[in-house]
Amino acid sequence: MIAEIVVSVLLVVGGFFGLVGSYGLVKLPDPMTRLHAPTKSATLGVGAVLIASLIWFPARHGHLTWHELLITLFLFLTAPVTGYFIAKAHMHLGWSRDELPRPSPGKDWATFCDPDKESLVDRRAGDRPNG
């Protein structure tokens, strides 16, 4: 009985987050703000549904399956990376260097750096005693 209540609450919470994520994806004004809806709330919604499934099967059928846990971990690891790549592509294709906030003095956005200039990795490799 308690497992059914917990699973029901998780399913309702997951449905709510999915609804908020879908609404945000449709209604937010520009791509950078729309990006937060699926990467934040919809991910939490799908995660809540998967955790509900992870609780349901051992409580109802008596055996534990790891599929839901692995899917949840994969989702929570890949959604932020996907959001990062979408944001970088939008930043690179949709904005000029002057429209972005200024980085620290002496630094530049990696997306807008001159490829012929020395990179931070090259500079650190040159600082090593053997490099």
DSSP file with accessible surface (Angstrom, degrees, kcal/mol):
  #  RESIDUE AA STRUCTURE BP1 BP2  ACC     N-H-->O    O-->H-N    N-H-->O    O-->H-N    TCO  KAPPA ALPHA  PHI   PSI    X-CA   Y-CA   Z-CA
    1    1 A M     >        0   0  162      0, 0.0     4,-1.7     0, 0.0     5,-0.1   0.000 360.0 360.0 360.0 -45.3    0.0    0.0    0.0
    2    2 A I  H  >  +     0   0  131      1,-0.2     4,-2.7     2,-0.2     5,-0.2   0.895 360.0  53.4 -67.2 -39.4    2.7    2.5    0.9
    3    3 A A  H  > S+     0   0   30      1,-0.2     4,-2.8     2,-0.2    -1,-0.2   0.896 107.4  52.0 -62.2 -38.0    4.7    1.6   -2.2
    4    4 A E  H  > S+     0   0   81      2,-0.2     4,-2.5     1,-0.2    -1,-0.2   0.891 110.1  48.4 -66.1 -37.4    1.6    2.3   -4.4
    5    5 A I  H  X S+     0   0   88     -4,-1.7     4,-2.7     2,-0.2    -2,-0.2   0.932 112.7  47.7 -66.9 -44.5    1.2    5.7   -2.7
    6    6 A V  H  X S+     0   0   60     -4,-2.7     4,-2.6     2,-0.2    -2,-0.2   0.931 113.6  47.6 -62.2 -44.7    4.9    6.6   -3.3
    7    7 A V  H  X S+     0   0   11     -4,-2.8     4,-2.5     1,-0.2    -1,-0.2   0.924 111.9  50.4 -63.7 -41.1    4.7    5.4   -6.9
    8    8 A S  H  X S+     0   0   67     -4,-2.5     4,-2.4    -5,-0.2    -2,-0.2   0.922 111.0  48.2 -63.3 -43.5    1.5    7.4   -7.5
    9    9 A V  H  X S+     0   0   82     -4,-2.7     4,-2.9     1,-0.2     5,-0.2   0.931 112.0  49.5 -63.1 -43.9    3.0   10.5   -6.0
   10   10 A L  H  X S+     0   0   39     -4,-2.6     4,-2.8     1,-0.2    -2,-0.2   0.893 110.8  50.1 -63.1 -38.4    6.1   10.1   -8.2
   11   11 A L  H  X S+     0   0   83     -4,-2.5     4,-2.5     2,-0.2    -1,-0.2   0.910 112.3  46.8 -66.9 -39.9    4.0    9.6  -11.3
   12   12 A V  H  X S+     0   0  107     -4,-2.4     4,-2.5     2,-0.2    -2,-0.2   0.933 114.5  47.1 -67.0 -44.0    2.0   12.7  -10.5
   13   13 A V  H  X S+     0   0   58     -4,-2.9     4,-2.7     2,-0.2     5,-0.2   0.929 113.0  49.7 -62.3 -43.2    5.2   14.7   -9.9
   14   14 A G  H  X S+     0   0    2     -4,-2.8     4,-2.4    -5,-0.2    -2,-0.2   0.909 111.1  48.9 -62.4 -41.5    6.7   13.4  -13.0
   15   15 A G  H  X S+     0   0   44     -4,-2.5     4,-2.4     2,-0.2    -1,-0.2   0.903 110.8  50.8 -64.3 -39.5    3.6   14.3  -15.0
   16   16 A F  H  X S+     0   0  124     -4,-2.5     4,-2.7     2,-0.2    -2,-0.2   0.943 111.7  46.3 -63.6 -46.9    3.6   17.8  -13.6
   17   17 A F  H  X S+     0   0   65     -4,-2.7     4,-2.6     1,-0.2    -2,-0.2   0.893 112.5  51.1 -63.8 -38.4    7.3   18.3  -14.4
   18   18 A G  H  X S+     0   0   24     -4,-2.4     4,-2.4    -5,-0.2    -1,-0.2   0.912 111.0  48.2 -63.6 -40.1    6.7   17.0  -17.9
   19   19 A L  H  X S+     0   0  121     -4,-2.4     4,-2.7     2,-0.2    -2,-0.2   0.931 112.5  47.9 -65.6 -44.3    3.8   19.3  -18.4
   20   20 A V  H  X S+     0   0   63     -4,-2.7     4,-2.7     1,-0.2    -2,-0.2   0.918 112.7  49.5 -63.5 -41.9    5.8   22.3  -17.1
   21   21 A G  H  X S+     0   0    2     -4,-2.6     4,-2.1    -5,-0.2    -2,-0.2   0.916 112.6  46.7 -63.7 -41.3    8.7   21.4  -19.4
   22   22 A S  H  X S+     0   0   71     -4,-2.4     4,-1.6     2,-0.2    -2,-0.2   0.918 113.1  48.9 -66.9 -42.2    6.4   21.0  -22.4
   23   23 A Y  H  X S+     0   0  151     -4,-2.7     4,-2.8     1,-0.2     5,-0.3   0.923 112.0  49.3 -63.0 -43.5    4.7   24.3  -21.7
   24   24 A G  H  X S+     0   0   10     -4,-2.7     4,-2.0     1,-0.2    -1,-0.2   0.881 107.2  55.0 -63.9 -37.6    8.0   26.1  -21.3
   25   25 A L  H  < S+     0   0   86     -4,-2.1    -1,-0.2    -5,-0.2    -2,-0.2   0.881 116.7  37.1 -63.3 -34.9    9.3   24.7  -24.5
   26   26 A V  H  < S+     0   0  109     -4,-1.6    -2,-0.2    -5,-0.1    -1,-0.2   0.892 124.6  35.8 -84.0 -39.6    6.3   26.1  -26.4
   27   27 A K  H  < S+     0   0  133     -4,-2.8    -3,-0.2    -5,-0.2    -2,-0.2   0.678  84.4 102.6 -97.4 -20.4    5.8   29.4  -24.6
   28   28 A L  S  < S-     0   0   65     -4,-2.0     6,-0.1    -5,-0.3    -4,-0.0  -0.387  71.3-126.3 -69.8 150.4    9.3   30.8  -23.7
   29   29 A P  S    S+     0   0  105      0, 0.0    -1,-0.1     0, 0.0     3,-0.0   0.822  76.1  22.1 -75.2 -37.6   10.4   33.6  -26.0
   30   30 A D  S  > S-     0   0   68      1,-0.1     4,-2.6     0, 0.0     3,-0.5  -0.860  79.7-103.3-132.5 165.8   13.9   32.6  -27.3
   31   31 A P  H  > S+     0   0   57      0, 0.0     4,-1.4     0, 0.0    -1,-0.1   0.833 115.2  55.4 -58.9 -34.5   16.0   29.5  -27.8
   32   32 A M  H  4 S+     0   0   44      2,-0.2     4,-0.5     1,-0.2    55,-0.1   0.890 114.0  39.5 -70.5 -35.6   18.2   30.0  -24.9
   33   33 A T  H >> S+     0   0   50     -3,-0.5     3,-0.8     1,-0.2     4,-0.6   0.859 113.1  55.8 -79.3 -33.2   15.4   30.3  -22.4
   34   34 A R  H >< S+     0   0   82     -4,-2.6     3,-0.6     1,-0.2    -2,-0.2   0.772  96.2  68.3 -65.0 -24.8   13.4   27.5  -24.1
   35   35 A L  T 3X S+     0   0   22     -4,-1.4     4,-1.5    -5,-0.2    -1,-0.2   0.840  92.1  59.1 -64.3 -31.5   16.5   25.3  -23.6
   36   36 A H  H <>>S+     0   0  102     -3,-0.8     4,-1.9    -4,-0.5     5,-0.7   0.808  94.2  65.5 -70.0 -30.5   15.9   25.2  -19.9
   37   37 A A  I <X>S+     0   0    9     -4,-0.6     5,-1.9    -3,-0.6     4,-0.6   0.969 110.3  31.0 -61.4 -55.2   12.5   23.7  -20.0
   38   38 A P  I  4>S+     0   0   45      0, 0.0     5,-0.7     0, 0.0    -1,-0.2   0.871 121.1  50.7 -74.5 -31.2   13.4   20.3  -21.5
   39   39 A T  I  <5S+     0   0   25     -4,-1.5    -2,-0.2     3,-0.1    -3,-0.2   0.793 124.6  24.3 -78.1 -23.5   16.8   20.0  -19.9
   40   40 A K  I  X5S+     0   0  115     -4,-1.9     4,-1.8    -5,-0.2    -3,-0.2   0.850 131.5  23.4-101.7 -69.5   15.6   20.9  -16.4
   41   41 A S  I  X<S+     0   0   15     -5,-0.7     4,-2.3    -4,-0.6     5,-0.1   0.908 122.6  49.3 -75.2 -40.6   12.0   20.1  -15.7
   42   42 A A  I  ><S+     0   0   25     -5,-1.9     4,-2.6     2,-0.2     5,-0.2   0.883 110.6  52.9 -66.9 -33.5   11.3   17.5  -18.4
   43   43 A T  H  ><S+     0   0   15     -5,-0.7     4,-2.5    -6,-0.3    -1,-0.2   0.921 109.9  48.0 -65.0 -41.8   14.4   15.6  -17.3
   44   44 A L  H  X S+     0   0   86     -4,-1.8     4,-2.4     2,-0.2    -2,-0.2   0.878 110.9  52.8 -64.6 -36.4   13.1   15.6  -13.7
   45   45 A G  H  X S+     0   0    2     -4,-2.3     4,-2.0     2,-0.2    -2,-0.2   0.942 112.1  42.5 -64.6 -47.9    9.7   14.5  -14.9
   46   46 A V  H  X S+     0   0   72     -4,-2.6     4,-2.5     1,-0.2    -2,-0.2   0.902 113.7  54.2 -65.5 -38.7   11.1   11.5  -16.8
   47   47 A G  H  X S+     0   0    1     -4,-2.5     4,-2.5    -5,-0.2    -2,-0.2   0.907 107.0  50.4 -61.7 -41.0   13.4   10.8  -13.9
   48   48 A A  H  X S+     0   0   10     -4,-2.4     4,-2.3     2,-0.2    -1,-0.2   0.911 110.7  49.2 -64.8 -39.7   10.5   10.7  -11.5
   49   49 A V  H  X S+     0   0   62     -4,-2.0     4,-2.2     2,-0.2    -2,-0.2   0.921 112.1  48.4 -65.4 -41.3    8.6    8.3  -13.7
   50   50 A L  H  X S+     0   0   27     -4,-2.5     4,-2.2     2,-0.2    -2,-0.2   0.899 111.1  49.6 -67.7 -37.2   11.6    6.0  -14.0
   51   51 A I  H  X S+     0   0   66     -4,-2.5     4,-1.9     2,-0.2    -1,-0.2   0.895 108.5  53.9 -68.1 -36.4   12.2    6.0  -10.2
   52   52 A A  H  X S+     0   0    1     -4,-2.3     4,-2.6     1,-0.2    -2,-0.2   0.925 109.9  47.5 -61.4 -41.1    8.5    5.2   -9.8
   53   53 A S  H  X S+     0   0   31     -4,-2.2     4,-1.8     1,-0.2    -2,-0.2   0.885 107.7  56.0 -65.6 -37.1    9.0    2.2  -12.1
   54   54 A L  H  < S+     0   0   36     -4,-2.2    -1,-0.2     1,-0.2    -2,-0.2   0.845 114.2  39.8 -64.3 -32.8   12.2    1.3  -10.1
   55   55 A I  H  X S+     0   0   57     -4,-1.9     4,-1.7     2,-0.1    -2,-0.2   0.862 111.2  58.8 -81.9 -36.1   10.1    1.2   -6.9
   56   56 A W  H  X S+     0   0   74     -4,-2.6     4,-2.9    -5,-0.2     5,-0.4   0.916 100.4  51.7 -64.3 -47.4    7.0   -0.5   -8.5
   57   57 A F  H  X>S+     0   0   63     -4,-1.8     4,-2.5     1,-0.2     5,-0.7   0.919 112.2  43.2 -67.1 -42.1    8.5   -3.7   -9.8
   58   58 A P  H  >5S+     0   0   44      0, 0.0     4,-0.8     0, 0.0    -1,-0.2   0.908 118.7  46.6 -66.8 -35.1   10.3   -4.9   -6.6
   59   59 A A  H  <5S+     0   0   61     -4,-1.7    -2,-0.2     2,-0.1    -3,-0.2   0.884 124.6  30.4 -72.1 -36.1    7.2   -3.9   -4.5
   60   60 A R  H  <5S+     0   0  147     -4,-2.9    -3,-0.2    -5,-0.2    -1,-0.1   0.888 134.9  22.9 -91.6 -42.5    4.7   -5.6   -6.8
   61   61 A H  H  <5S-     0   0  107     -4,-2.5    -2,-0.1    -5,-0.4    -4,-0.1   0.508  95.4-124.1-108.1 -10.8    6.6   -8.5   -8.4
   62   62 A G  S  <<S+     0   0   66     -4,-0.8     2,-0.4    -5,-0.7    -3,-0.1   0.535  75.7  97.9  84.5   4.8    9.3   -9.1   -5.8
   63   63 A H        -     0   0  106     -6,-0.7     2,-0.4     2,-0.0    -2,-0.2  -0.986  65.4-131.4-130.4 143.4   12.3   -8.8   -8.1
   64   64 A L        -     0   0   88     -2,-0.4     2,-0.4    -6,-0.1   -10,-0.1  -0.728  17.7-165.3 -91.9 132.3   14.6   -5.9   -8.7
   65   65 A T        -     0   0   27     -2,-0.4     4,-0.3   -11,-0.2     3,-0.2  -0.950  12.4-159.0-115.7 141.6   15.5   -4.7  -12.2
   66   66 A W  S  > S+     0   0  148     -2,-0.4     4,-2.5     1,-0.2     5,-0.2   0.453  71.8  93.0 -96.8  -1.0   18.3   -2.4  -12.9
   67   67 A H  H  > S+     0   0  129      1,-0.2     4,-2.6     2,-0.2     5,-0.2   0.922  86.5  47.7 -59.6 -46.8   17.1   -1.2  -16.3
   68   68 A E  H  > S+     0   0   25      2,-0.2     4,-2.5     1,-0.2    -1,-0.2   0.893 111.6  50.5 -63.4 -39.9   15.3    1.8  -14.9
   69   69 A L  H  > S+     0   0   54     -4,-0.3     4,-2.7     2,-0.2    -1,-0.2   0.931 111.8  47.3 -64.4 -42.7   18.2    2.9  -12.8
   70   70 A L  H  X S+     0   0  108     -4,-2.5     4,-2.5     2,-0.2    -2,-0.2   0.906 112.5  49.1 -66.0 -39.6   20.6    2.7  -15.7
   71   71 A I  H  X S+     0   0   91     -4,-2.6     4,-2.7    -5,-0.2    -1,-0.2   0.919 111.6  50.1 -64.5 -41.7   18.2    4.6  -17.9
   72   72 A T  H  X S+     0   0    7     -4,-2.5     4,-2.7     2,-0.2     5,-0.2   0.934 111.9  47.0 -62.4 -46.7   17.8    7.3  -15.2
   73   73 A L  H  X S+     0   0   90     -4,-2.7     4,-1.6     2,-0.2    -1,-0.2   0.922 112.7  49.7 -61.3 -43.2   21.6    7.6  -14.8
   74   74 A F  H  X S+     0   0  135     -4,-2.5     4,-2.5    -5,-0.2     5,-0.3   0.923 112.0  48.7 -61.3 -42.3   22.0    7.8  -18.6
   75   75 A L  H  X S+     0   0   38     -4,-2.7     4,-2.3     1,-0.2    -2,-0.2   0.935 111.6  48.0 -63.7 -46.7   19.3   10.5  -18.8
   76   76 A F  H  < S+     0   0   79     -4,-2.7    -1,-0.2     1,-0.2    -2,-0.2   0.749 116.3  45.1 -70.6 -20.9   20.8   12.6  -16.0
   77   77 A L  H  X S+     0   0  125     -4,-1.6     4,-0.7    -5,-0.2    -1,-0.2   0.828 118.8  38.8 -87.3 -35.4   24.2   12.4  -17.5
   78   78 A T  H  X S+     0   0   44     -4,-2.5     4,-2.7    -5,-0.2     5,-0.2   0.806 102.2  67.3 -89.8 -28.6   23.3   13.1  -21.2
   79   79 A A  H  X S+     0   0   13     -4,-2.3     4,-2.5    -5,-0.3     5,-0.2   0.929 103.2  45.4 -62.1 -44.6   20.6   15.8  -20.8
   80   80 A P  H  > S+     0   0   79      0, 0.0     4,-2.3     0, 0.0    -1,-0.2   0.904 113.7  50.2 -65.6 -35.9   23.0   18.4  -19.5
   81   81 A V  H  X S+     0   0   74     -4,-0.7     4,-2.4     2,-0.2    -2,-0.2   0.927 111.3  48.6 -66.6 -42.1   25.6   17.6  -22.1
   82   82 A T  H  X S+     0   0   75     -4,-2.7     4,-2.4     1,-0.2     5,-0.2   0.924 111.4  50.0 -62.7 -43.9   23.0   17.9  -24.9
   83   83 A G  H  X S+     0   0    8     -4,-2.5     4,-2.5    -5,-0.2    -1,-0.2   0.895 109.2  52.4 -61.3 -38.5   21.8   21.2  -23.5
   84   84 A Y  H  X S+     0   0  132     -4,-2.3     4,-2.6     2,-0.2    -2,-0.2   0.934 110.3  47.1 -63.2 -45.3   25.4   22.4  -23.4
   85   85 A F  H  X S+     0   0  132     -4,-2.4     4,-2.4     2,-0.2    -2,-0.2   0.896 112.2  49.6 -66.3 -38.9   25.9   21.5  -27.1
   86   86 A I  H  X S+     0   0   91     -4,-2.4     4,-2.6     2,-0.2    -1,-0.2   0.928 112.2  48.5 -65.0 -42.2   22.6   23.1  -28.1
   87   87 A A  H  X S+     0   0   19     -4,-2.5     4,-2.8    -5,-0.2    -2,-0.2   0.915 111.8  49.0 -64.6 -41.8   23.5   26.3  -26.2
   88   88 A K  H  X S+     0   0   49     -4,-2.6     4,-2.6     2,-0.2    -1,-0.2   0.912 112.0  48.8 -64.3 -41.3   27.0   26.4  -27.8
   89   89 A A  H  X S+     0   0   48     -4,-2.4     4,-2.6     2,-0.2     5,-0.3   0.931 113.6  46.4 -64.5 -42.7   25.6   25.9  -31.3
   90   90 A H  H  X S+     0   0   50     -4,-2.6     4,-2.7     1,-0.2     5,-0.4   0.914 113.5  49.3 -65.2 -40.5   23.0   28.6  -30.7
   91   91 A M  H  X S+     0   0   14     -4,-2.8     4,-1.2    -5,-0.2    -2,-0.2   0.916 115.0  44.2 -64.4 -41.1   25.7   30.9  -29.3
   92   92 A H  H  < S+     0   0  103     -4,-2.6    -2,-0.2    -5,-0.2    -1,-0.2   0.886 123.9  33.4 -72.0 -38.8   28.0   30.3  -32.2
   93   93 A L  H  < S+     0   0  145     -4,-2.6    -2,-0.2    -5,-0.2    -3,-0.2   0.746 126.3  36.0 -91.0 -24.3   25.4   30.6  -34.9
   94   94 A G  H  < S+     0   0   43     -4,-2.7     2,-0.3    -5,-0.3    -3,-0.2   0.611 108.4  53.5-108.9 -14.8   23.1   33.2  -33.5
   95   95 A W     <  -     0   0   88     -4,-1.2     2,-0.2    -5,-0.4    -1,-0.0  -0.905  64.6-137.2-123.7 152.3   25.2   35.7  -31.6
   96   96 A S    >>  -     0   0   54     -2,-0.3     3,-1.1     1,-0.1     4,-0.6  -0.604  36.1-104.5 -96.3 167.6   28.2   37.9  -32.4
   97   97 A R  G >4 S+     0   0   97      1,-0.3     3,-0.9    -2,-0.2    -1,-0.1   0.843 119.2  58.0 -60.3 -33.0   31.1   38.3  -30.0
   98   98 A D  G 34 S+     0   0  140      1,-0.2    -1,-0.3     4,-0.0     4,-0.1   0.721  98.7  59.0 -73.3 -21.7   29.8   41.8  -29.0
   99   99 A E  G <4 S+     0   0  126     -3,-1.1    -1,-0.2     2,-0.1    -2,-0.2   0.632  91.9  85.1 -81.7 -14.6   26.4   40.6  -27.9
  100  100 A L  S << S-     0   0    8     -3,-0.9     2,-0.0    -4,-0.6     9,-0.0  -0.513  92.4 -94.6 -86.1 155.0   27.9   38.3  -25.2
  101  101 A P        -     0   0   91      0, 0.0    -1,-0.1     0, 0.0    -2,-0.1  -0.382  50.9-100.1 -62.6 146.8   28.9   39.3  -21.7
  102  102 A R        -     0   0  178     -4,-0.1     6,-0.1     1,-0.1    -4,-0.0  -0.505  36.8-139.4 -71.3 130.0   32.6   40.2  -21.5
  103  103 A P        -     0   0   42      0, 0.0     3,-0.1     0, 0.0     4,-0.1  -0.175  44.1 -58.7 -75.9-178.3   34.7   37.4  -20.0
  104  104 A S  S >  S-     0   0   74      1,-0.1     3,-2.0     2,-0.1     0, 0.0  -0.165  74.0 -79.6 -57.1 154.2   37.5   38.0  -17.5
  105  105 A P  T 3  S+     0   0  132      0, 0.0    -1,-0.1     0, 0.0     3,-0.1  -0.295 119.5  18.9 -58.8 136.2   40.3   40.3  -18.7
  106  106 A G  T 3  S+     0   0   86      1,-0.3     2,-0.3    -3,-0.1    -2,-0.1   0.475 110.7  94.5  83.0   0.8   42.8   38.6  -21.0
  107  107 A K    <   -     0   0  138     -3,-2.0     2,-0.3    -4,-0.1    -1,-0.3  -0.809  51.8-166.1-121.8 164.6   40.3   35.7  -21.8
  108  108 A D        -     0   0   41     -2,-0.3     2,-0.2    -3,-0.1     5,-0.1  -0.947  37.5 -82.9-143.1 162.2   37.8   35.1  -24.6
  109  109 A W    >>  -     0   0   78     -2,-0.3     3,-0.8     1,-0.1     4,-0.5  -0.499  36.3-134.5 -65.1 134.5   34.9   32.8  -25.3
  110  110 A A  G >4 S+     0   0   79      1,-0.3     3,-0.8    -2,-0.2    -1,-0.1   0.852 104.2  58.8 -62.2 -32.4   36.2   29.5  -26.6
  111  111 A T  G 34 S+     0   0   28      1,-0.2    -1,-0.3     3,-0.0    -2,-0.0   0.843 113.1  37.9 -64.9 -31.2   33.6   29.5  -29.3
  112  112 A F  G <4 S+     0   0   30     -3,-0.8    -1,-0.2     2,-0.1    -2,-0.2   0.297  87.3 123.2-106.2   7.4   34.9   32.8  -30.7
  113  113 A C  S << S-     0   0   59     -3,-0.8     6,-0.0    -4,-0.5    -3,-0.0  -0.380  72.2-105.5 -68.1 150.6   38.7   32.4  -30.2
  114  114 A D    >   -     0   0   78      1,-0.2     3,-1.5     4,-0.1    -1,-0.1  -0.619  24.3-142.8 -72.8 122.9   40.9   32.7  -33.2
  115  115 A P  T 3  S+     0   0  120      0, 0.0    -1,-0.2     0, 0.0     4,-0.1   0.752  98.9  58.4 -64.5 -20.0   42.0   29.1  -34.0
  116  116 A D  T 3  S+     0   0  145      2,-0.1     2,-0.1    -3,-0.0     3,-0.1   0.665  90.1  90.9 -82.2 -15.3   45.5   30.3  -34.9
  117  117 A K  S <  S-     0   0  133     -3,-1.5     2,-0.2     1,-0.1    -4,-0.0  -0.375  93.7 -89.6 -75.7 160.7   46.0   31.7  -31.5
  118  118 A E        -     0   0  112     -2,-0.1     2,-0.1     1,-0.1    -1,-0.1  -0.446  45.3-136.5 -68.4 134.7   47.6   29.7  -28.7
  119  119 A S     >  -     0   0   51     -2,-0.2     4,-2.4     1,-0.1     5,-0.2  -0.445  21.6-108.3 -89.5 168.6   45.0   27.8  -26.7
  120  120 A L  H  > S+     0   0   82      1,-0.2     4,-2.4     2,-0.2     5,-0.2   0.880 121.2  54.2 -63.4 -35.4   44.8   27.4  -22.9
  121  121 A V  H  > S+     0   0  108      1,-0.2     4,-2.3     2,-0.2    -1,-0.2   0.930 109.0  47.7 -65.1 -42.9   45.9   23.8  -23.3
  122  122 A D  H  > S+     0   0   94      1,-0.2     4,-1.9     2,-0.2    -2,-0.2   0.913 111.3  51.3 -63.2 -40.4   49.0   24.8  -25.3
  123  123 A R  H  X S+     0   0  116     -4,-2.4     4,-1.0     1,-0.2    -2,-0.2   0.918 111.6  46.5 -64.9 -41.4   49.8   27.5  -22.7
  124  124 A R  H  X S+     0   0  159     -4,-2.4     4,-0.6     1,-0.2     3,-0.3   0.879 109.9  53.6 -68.9 -36.4   49.6   25.0  -19.8
  125  125 A A  H >< S+     0   0   32     -4,-2.3     3,-0.8     1,-0.2    -1,-0.2   0.878 107.0  52.9 -65.7 -33.4   51.6   22.4  -21.7
  126  126 A G  H 3< S+     0   0   51     -4,-1.9    -1,-0.2     1,-0.2    -2,-0.2   0.743 101.3  61.0 -72.8 -21.8   54.3   25.1  -22.2
  127  127 A D  H 3< S+     0   0  125     -4,-1.0    -1,-0.2    -3,-0.3    -2,-0.2   0.671  83.8  99.0 -77.2 -18.4   54.4   25.8  -18.4
  128  128 A R  S X< S-     0   0  158     -3,-0.8     3,-1.0    -4,-0.6    -3,-0.0  -0.425  81.0-125.6 -70.2 148.6   55.5   22.2  -17.7
  129  129 A P  T 3  S+     0   0  132      0, 0.0    -1,-0.1     0, 0.0    -4,-0.0   0.869 110.6  35.6 -63.1 -34.4   59.2   21.6  -17.0
  130  130 A N  T 3         0   0  170     -5,-0.0    -4,-0.1     0, 0.0    -2,-0.1   0.361 360.0 360.0 -97.9   3.3   59.4   18.9  -19.7
  131  131 A G    <         0   0   75     -3,-1.0    -5,-0.1    -6,-0.1    -6,-0.1  -0.040 360.0 360.0-106.6 360.0   57.0   20.5  -22.2
